[in-house]
Amino acid sequence: MRQSLTESLVLAIAGGLAGLASAAFAQRALLAMVFRGSDYVPIAAEPDRAMLAFSLRFSVLIRLAHRPAGPWRVNSAIQRRRRSSGPSSRRIEAG
């Protein structure tokens, strides 16, 4: 369980960083397209620290909330399979 939580945190942080990198690239690309050939760009597009902190907290919270559901579903599927493959449900092969 500890490994699962660690993986979840790493994936959440990596996803947040990937989103931040793609947002920075998109910001530069959009400003370059809109103000093509202009020496003056009247927009100062800087990331808001409060929004970045909120996004980081939200991505970690969502990842931690949904990560344990996967192993629980797999475990319940294994338990159902074990119950259904008991001695009463075995096939008798005709030979």
C-alpha angles and dihedrals in degrees: 000000000000091000090051092053091047091050090048092053093047092049092047093051093044090050091050092050091048090051091049092050093049091047091052091049092047091048092055093043094050094047090048091051096045097044098036112165094006122127093202123059109192094197123082102199105190125160114256111235094212091053092047091051091048092049092050092049092045095049092048092047094049093046092050092046095052103035098076091053092072098059091042091055092048091048092050090048090052091049091050091049091051092050093048094048094059123129094274094059100048116122120242109222118217112221 
